[in-house]
């Protein structure tokens, strides 16, 4: 694939991101009326979906600078959404796991977000909803293959 084509794909992907936030749901909207910021929400989503993780792994997975991970985690700890433990093999390794309170929070927020997205999708014609479903499945499959 040519560099020009790769650039065009990159531009299209970057154009889609703001549209998702405007037309469906933005990360800021997901945490509205909470004490969390969007990054903390994504940390909780990651822990909810993938289970206990080392702090370094959380940072890498979400592209968070090492120096920012601890303050974000500390905020989640203070609110009781996560718990911290040390590796038995290497005490320097710190694991973070989501608590039941954190799981309940994510479940409630996901339900609200899904309801909003469902409402927005009802305005589309059935043919457009089918095309969108197909496109989202393809994008999801391809992005899941990326490192």
N, C-alpha and C positions, 0 to 999 in steps of 0.2 A: 504494500500500500504506500502511496506517495506521501511525502511530508505535507503536501497541500491538503490531501484528503484527511489526514490525521488532524491537521489544524481545523478543518471544517467541522469534524466530529467534536473536537474540543469546544469550539465556539457554540455549537448546538447544545451540548451538555451544559455549558455555563449559562446559556439563555434559558434553559428549562428550570434551573434551580430557583431563580426569583419567581418564576411563574407558579411553581408548586407552592411557594410561600404565600403568594397573593391569591391564587385561585382555590387552593385546597386548605393547607394549614402550614403555618410557619413554626419553627422551633420556639420562638418567643411566645407564640400563642399557646403552645403546649404547656408552658409553665406559668401562664398568667394566673394571678391570684395565689401564687405559692411563694415560698422563700428560696426556690431553686432558680438557677440560671440554666439556659439551654444545655450547656456542657455537662452540668451535673445530671440533668435529665438523661442525656445520652450515656453517661456512665451507668446510671441505674438500668437503662434499657439493656446495655451490654451485659451487666451482671445478671439481670433477669433472664436473658436469653442464653447465656453461656456459662453461668455459674461462677463460683469463686475464681478470682484472678489475682495475680501478683500486680502490685501497683505499677511496676515497669511495663507489664503487658497491657494494662489499661491505657497507659500513656501512648504506647506504640499503636495500639488498635484504633485509638481515636485521634491520633496525631496531636497529642497534648504535650507541651514541653514538660520535661521532668520536674522543673521548678514549680510548675503550676498544678501538678497532680495532687500533691499533699494538701494544699489549701482547699481544693475542690472536694477531696475526700473528707477532710476535717469538717466541712460544712454538712456533708451527708451524715457523718458520724454524730454530730451534735443534734441532728434532727431525728436520729434513730433509724435512718433508712438503710444503713450499712453497718457491718461490724468488721473489726480488724483482728487478724491473728498472725502469728509468726510461724514461719516454716520450722518444723522440728529438725530438719536436716541442716538448715542454714538460718540462724536467727536474724541475719541481715535482710532476708526476704520477707516482705510483708504482704499478706493476702487480704483481700477485701471481698466480703460476701454480702449479698443483699439480705436484709431481714424480712420478716413477714410484713412489717409495716411498709417497707420499701416495695415489696411485691403487691401489696394492696394498693399503694399509691399508683404504681405503674398500671395495674389492671384498670383502676378508675379512670386514669388519664387516657389510656388507650381507648376505652369505651367512648369517652367524650370526643376524642379525635376521630374515631371511626364513624360516629354519628354525624359529625360535621361533614366529613368527606362523603358519606352516603347521601346526605342532603344535597350537597353540591352536584353529585353525579346524577341525581334524579332530573336535573335540568337538561341533561344531554339526551339526544335521540338515541334509541336503542342501538342503531348501527354504529354511532360514535362511541357508545359505551363498550360495544364489542371490540372495536378497533383499539380503544384505549386499553382494554384488558389484555389483548394480544401484545400490544406494544410494551406494556408494563412487564408482562411475563418475560418477554425477550430481553428487555433491559436488565431485569433482575437476574436472569440466568447468566448473562454476559458479565455483569458487574460482580457476581458471586465468584466467577472464575479468576478475577483480578486479585493480585496480592495486596 
